[in-house]
Amino acid sequence: MKTEIEKLIDPKGWVPWNNKSNPPTTITYREYMNYEPGSDVGNRVKWIGYKPKMTDQEAHKYTVDALINHNGWLRHTCVPYNGSL
């Protein structure tokens, strides 16, 4: 999410799974507001679980705030982080 992806990244986005098969349909791959040349999703893989566009509401589910309860423990570690989008 919100990642600078340089042009050296393969436009497909990921390497083929074992023996070039598609990954299990139970896996979801998401992208949110990435930028720079490698972030163009036009040539990404066509896997069932790949969903290149997320709304702000969907992306919030993957933030530090939502995933790991940052207020409960992470803020005490002195590790810098951004808990929101």
N, C-alpha and C positions, 0 to 999 in steps of 0.2 A: 504494500500500500504506500502510495506516494513515494515511489522509488525512482531514482535516476537510473535508467537502463541504457547503457551505451550501445552503439551500433555493433560492437563485437558479439553481442548476444544473438544467437540464431533466431531469425524471425519466427520460427515455429514455437519458440518459447521453452520447449523441453525436449529432451532426447527420447527416442523410442523406448518403450518398455521392453522387457525380456523378449527376445526374438521378434522385435518390431510389432508385437501385439499391442492392442489398446489396453489401457489400465482398467481395473475393475470399475464397474459403473457406480460403485458405492463411494468412490473418491471424487471430491469436488476441488477444482482448481479455480481460484478467483484472482482478479486483478482490480485495483482501484487507484485511479488518478496517477498512474505512473507517467513519467515524462522522459524526454530525449528520444533519439532515433530508435533504440531498441524496444521502445514501449508501444510501437505500432502493432495493434492486435489483428490487423488485416490478414496476416499470413500465419496466424497461430494454428496449432493443432485443432482438429475437428472432433476431439474426444467428447463423448456424451457429458462427462463431468466438468468440462471446461466452460466457464461462464465469465467472459471478459468484462462485462459491465455490471457494476454494482451501484445501487443508490446509496446515498449517505446513510440511510437507515440500515441497510444491509451491511455496509462496511463497519458500522459501529459495533456489530456483534464480534468483530475480530480485533478490537482495540485492547490495549492493556487494561483499561477500565473494565471492560466487559469480560475478558478472558481470565484474568488472574487476580482479580480483587486487589488492585494495587494499594488501595487505602489500608487493607488489612495487614500488609507486611512489606511490600516493595518500597514504600516511602521510607522505611526504617533502614534500608540497606545502603543508602547514599549513592545508589546507581542512578545516573540520569536517565530519564525516560519521558516520553510524551504519552500520557494516558488516553488522549482523545484523538479525533481525526485532525 
